[in-house]
Structures are given as structure tokens and as C-alpha cells.
């Protein structure tokens, strides 16, 4: 019962939260920027995760469907959208890191054409690396899918997690360095002017969004790490790739599925609602609703 209630609540949160992100992107022309385009693509992928992941898991649970090397159209579709969410997340992280690390070159090097290619690549990569190989394995009824499971885990779990950790550490270092420079500049100006009322323009992480970006990356990294670890452990344990003593209790198995849904539920909160333009737009909509009442 707890698994069903939490699962459907998280699914509703995934669809509603990411649907609101897409709605805000499409409602105003000013919201259609390069960062918001990538966030919108991530939101669309997470919406499909919400529609495909838990409903299929719930159906399998109700009908007691399981297997060491699961296959079928439902399994492929569910994991395809999940991996599309991972690749789109990597695209968002890469774009945010480049905007922070190279702010002067960002406006000239990051064009709409490159962003469109990046979005298409985020959706095509899981198709080429997972859907087609998995379909071939199912059609020819290969019994041993350990090699494919290992390669899939490395590409869609380990590499994104490794990339996420590196980018998060780099962003933290940049934010910390700029924060120190900002404090040193403020101290020097106050020392020479000796006026407490002097207002110094802030050039630290708050102005360029570095601190917020660092916090977002840390939150996403922790949740993605938990989801990735849970999914890998469940797949390899149930798939017979680990020793026979590896057993997952039903409650733990259900908790692993909820972690994967939570990953898609947190993405719009972390990446969209912490951005200044999204917050201003949400505040504007809230004020409009209050005035109507």
C-alpha cells in the first residue's frame, strides 16, 4: 500500500512539475532561451518517465511479472525515457558549466544550431545505444545479457555520475575563488574610502548564479547517485550477475523504484524553479491569480 501511494504521488509530482516547466517555457517568448531550451527538453523526458516508469512497474507488481533479463516493449520504452532523462541532464550540466567557466566565450560559441544538435543527440544516443541493441537481443533470444548490462550501466550510469561529480567540484572551486576575490575587493575599497555606507557592486557568485548552480549540481548529484546505485544493484542482483547470496527484499526493491522516480521529480524543482526567470514568472502568475480573486 505504501509503495502504491508514494509511487502515484511521485508520478503526479513528476508530470505536474515538469509539465509546468514546459508550460512556462512555451507561454512567453522571453523564456525561450538556450538554457531554458535544454531544461525544457529535460522536462519533456521526465514527463515521459512519469507516464512510463511507475505505471509499468505497478502493472508488473500486480501481475507478478519478473525476469532475470527482462525484455519486451514496455521495459524498453520505460528505460529509453529514463536514459533520455540522463543524457538531457548531462547536456544541461555541460551547458551550465560552460556558461560559468567561460562566460565571455559563451555568447559567441553557444549558438542555437549547436543546442539543437545537442538536444537531438540527447534523444538519439539512448536509441542507438540501448533500444536497438536491446531489441536485437530480444529478437534473437540471447540468453546471456551480462555484457550488454555492463556496457549499459557504464554508459548511462557510471559515466554520467563521473561527469556530474567532476563538474560539481569544478563549479564549487570557481564559486569559492570568485567569492574570495569579491570579499578581497570589498575589503580594499572600504579600507581606502573608510565609509560604512559605501555600496559595492557584487561580482561574486550571486551575480552570475554560480552559487545557485553549485547548490543545484550538488543536490542533483546526490539524488542521481542514490538512484544510479539502486538501479545498478537491483539489475545486477536480479540478473544473476552477482553472487547467489545477493537477495533484495520486496520493500527494498520497491524503495529502489521510488528513488528512480524521485530523480525525475526533483529535476524541475532544482533546475527550473531555482532559476531567476522561472521564479519571476511563477511569482507573476501567483500575483495574477491573487488579483483575480
N, C-alpha and C positions, 0 to 999 in steps of 0.2 A: 504493500500500500504506500509506504513512504517513498519507494522508488518511483511509482507511477505519479504521485502527486508532485514531487520535486521535478521529475522529468518533464511533465507537461507544463509546469510553471516556468522552468528554464527555457523550454521550447517557445512558449509565448513571449518570454522576455527577449529571446534571440530574434524572433520575427518582428516584434514591435520595435525594439531598439534599432535594429538595422534598417527596418522599413522607414523609421523616422529620419535616419541619416540620408537615405536615398531621397525622401520627400524634400528635405531641406536643400539638398543639392540641386534638385530639379526645379524648386519653386522660384528661386531668384537667380538671375543671370550673374550677379556679383559673387555667388557661391561657387560658380563653375570655374574653379582654379585648378592648377596642376595638382597640388596636394589633395584637394577635395576629390579630384577625379580618381586618384588611387584609393582614397578612403571609400569612395562610392563603389568601386569595383570590389573591394574587400567586403563591404556591407552586402552587396548582391550575393557574393559567395557564401557569406554567413547565413543569409536568408535561406538559400537552398540547403545549407547544412541543417537549419532548423526544421525545414519541411521533410528532409530525407533521413536524418540520423535517428532521433528518438522514436518517431512513429514506426520505422522499420525494426528497431531494437525491441520496442514494445510488442510488436506483432510476433517477432521471433520468440519472445519470452512467453507470450500467451499460448503459442503453439508448440513450445519446447523444441525449437529448431536450433541446432548447433552442429558444428563440424570442425575437424582438425584443420582442414584447409578450405574455409568457406568460399563459396562462389555464388554465381547467379547474378542476375541483372540488378537486384536490389542491393546486394553487397557492393558491386562495382560502382553503382550510382552514388551510394552513401559515401564511400571512401573517395570517390572522384571529387565531390564537392568539398569534402574535408581537406583534401590535398590542395585544391584550388584556394581555399582559405589560407593555407600555409604559404603557398607561393605568392599570393597577393599581400600577405603580411610581410614577407621578405621584401617585396617591392616598395611597400610603404616605409619600411625601416631604412632601406637604401636611399630613398629619396630624401627622407628627413635627415639622415646622417650627412648627405652631400650638401644640403642646404645649411647645415650648421658648420661643417668643416671647411667648405669653400663658398662662403656667402657671396663673394664678389663674382665668382665664375658661374654661380647658379643660374642667374638670369639669362646668360648667353648660351650655356651648354645644355640646359634642360629645356627642351622645346616640346611642343605638343606632339610632333611626329614621334619623337623618342618615347614619350609617355604612352602613346597609343601602341607602339610596338611592345613596350614593357607590359602593358595590360594584356595584350594578346598572348604574349609569351607566358604570362602567369596562368592563363586558362589552357593554353595548348600543351605546356610541359606535363601536367598530370595526365593529359590524354595520351601523349606519346610514351610516357614512362610508366604509366600504371594501367590505363584502361585497355590499350591494345595488347600489351604482354599478358595481362590477366585474362583477357578474352581468349587469346590463343591457348593459354594453359587450360582453361575450362573446356574449350572445344576439343582439344586433343587429349583431354582427361589425363594430364600428367599427375601422377600420384605424389611425387616429391616436389614440393614447392618451397623448400627451405632456402635455396639460393635466391629465388625471387623475393621472398620475405625479407631476407637480409639486405638485399640491394634496395628494396623499397624503404626499409627502415632507415638506412644510411642517407638516402636522398631526401626523404620527406620528414625525417625526424631529427637525425643527428646533425646533418649539415645546417639546416635552419637554426637549430639550437646553438650550434657553434658560432654561426654568423650573428645571432642575436646577442650572445654573450660578448663577442668582440666589439660590436657596435655600441652596446650599452656601456662598456668600460671606456671606450674612446669618447663617447659623449660626456660621461662623468668627468673625465680628465679635462676636456675642453671647458666645461662649465665651471669646474673648480679653478682652472687657470684664469679664466676671464673674471671670475668673481674676485680673485686676489688682485688682479690688475685694477678692477673698478674700485675696490677698497683703498688700494695704494694711491690712486689718483684723487679720490675724495679727501684722503688724509693730507696729501700735499697741498691741495687748493685751500683747505681750511687752515692749514698751518701758515700759509702766506697771507691770507686775507683776514684771519682772526675774526671771522664773523659767523656766529652760530646760525643766523638766518639765511646763509648762503645756500641756494638750491643747486645741486649739481645734476646735470642730466645723467641718468643711469645708462651705462653702457655694458652692464653685466648681463647675466643670463636671463633676467626678467624681460629685457627689451627685445631680445631676439628669440625668446621662447626656449632657450637652451635648458633651463632648469625644468620647465614643464615637460619637455621632450625626454629628458633624462629620467624623470619620475615615471613617465608613461612606459618607457622601454623597460624599466626595472619591473613594473607591475606585470607587463605582458610576458617578460622573460620568466618570471616565477610561475605564472599560470601555465604558460606553454611547456615549461619543464615538467610540471606535475602531469599535465595531460599527455605529453610525449612519453614519459616514463611509464605511466599507467597503461597506455595503449601498447607499448612495446612488450611490457611484461605479460599482459593479457594474451597478446598474439603468439608470442613465443612459448608461453606456458601451455596454452590450449592447443597450439600447433605441434606439440611434441618436440620442439627444438631445445627444450631444457630438460634436465633430469626428470625421471618419473616421479620423484618426490615433490615436484612442483605442483601444487594444487591451489586453486583460487576458490575461496568460499563464495557462495552466491551473493552475499551482501557486499563483499569486496569487489566482485565483478560488476555489480550494479553501480557502486561508487565510482569505478573507473569510467563507466559510460557517462555518468553525470559530469565528471571532470572534463571530458571532451566537449560536452555541450556548454559547460561553463566558459570554455575558451572562446567560443563564438559569441557568448552573451556579454563578455567583458570587453571585447574589441570595440564596439561602438561607444561605450562609456569612456574608455581610456583614450582612444584616438580621435574621436569626434567631439565629445562633449567637453573635453579639456582644451579644445582649440578656441581661440578668441572669437572667430567669426561664427562658429556654431553656438557658442554661449550667448553671443549678442542676438543671434537670430531666435534662439529659444526664449530669451528674455523678452524680445519684441512680440513673439506670439503669445506669451503669457500675459503681457500687458494688454494686448488686443482683446484677449478673452475676458480679462477683468473689466475692461471698459464696456464691453457688450453687456455684461451682467449688470 
